[in-house]
Amino acid sequence: QVQLVESGGGLVQAGGSLRLSCAASTTTFSFNYMGWYRQAPGKQRDLVATITSSRITNYADSVKGRFTISSDNTKNTVHLQMNSLKPEDTAIYYCRINWGLFDNWGQGTQVTVSS
């Protein structure tokens, strides 16, 4: 079973930066797309950013210009560079990898932005 390991969450002041990383436990498969989603308390899980195997990216309007998603296709890893963080970015961030026929999700990493 493929597992995703996330890292890089934490506590940061508003205006600061964090870098999230997610690595799949296998390089046997080639991903279709990878992405980051987030869920704040009492809210639904929302898309933050995705990147395809062709490196086509998509961002939620709320993070455009502040967050950057990137990938290492040979290692099945995905990163999310988060700059100019705001308190409303506080959430649990989840990594997702789509292999075409099925998805895998990470366990989530907490990001807390203090004002």
N, C-alpha and C positions, 0 to 999 in steps of 0.2 A: 504494500500500500504506500502510495506516495505521501510524504509528509512535507509540510512547508514550515520553515523555521524563520520567524520574524525577529528583528532586533532593531534597536535604535530609539525606542520611545522614551519618554521621560517628562520631567517638569522643566518648563522654560518660561521666562518672562515674555510678555508681549513685545513684539518686535524682534524676537530672537529666532534662531534657526534650529532645526533638527533634521537628521537624515535617517529615514527608515530603510531597512533592507529585508529582503525575503528570498530565501534560497530553497529550492526544491531538493528533495533527497535523491533524485534521480536525474540523469542526463540521457536516459534511454529514449524518452519521448521528446518530441519537439512541440513546444507550446503553440497554440493558436493566438492567444493574447494573454496578457497578465494585467493585473490592475490592483488598485487600492480602493477600499471602501471604508467608511467610518460610520460609527453609531454612537450618538450622544445619548445620555440617559433619558429615557422616556420617548425616544424618537426612533424612526425606522433607520435601517441601514441604507446609506446613500453612496452613490458612486463618487469617488474623488478624481481618479485619473485611470486611464487604461493605455496600454501600448501593445500594438500587434507585433507579430514576428517580423513584419516589414518596417517596424518602428514608426508606424502611424500612431499618433497620440491623440487623446481626447481628454478634456478637463471639464470639471464642473465649473460653472461660471464663478462661483464663490472663491475659487483658488487660482483662476487664470492669472498669470503674471507673477504669482508668488510661489507656486509649487512646480516642480519639474520631475517628470517620471522618466526613468531610463532603464535599460535592460542589458544583461550580458547573455546573449542567446546561447552561447556555448556552455554556459554553466546553469542555465535556467534560473537566473536570479533577476530580481527587479528591485529598483531603488526609488525612493521618493524623497527628493530634496525639498524641504519646506522652509521657506524664508518669510520674513515679515509676519510671523505668526500672530494670531489674534485670539483673544479668549474664546471666541465662538468656534475656533478650530479644536477645542477640547473635545475628545471623543476616544473611543477605542478604534484603532485602525486595523483593518483586516486585509491581508493579502489574498488574492485569488488568482489561480492559474487555470486557464481553460485549455484542455488538450484536444478539443474538437468534439469528442463524444462524452466527455465528463469533465467535471471541475474538481479542484481541490481548494480548500480554504485553510488559511493559517489560524492560529489560536487567538490572534489579536494582541495588540500592544497598545498600552495606554499612553496617550499624549495629553498633557495638561498644560494649558497656557494661562499664566497668572497675569492679572491686570496691574 
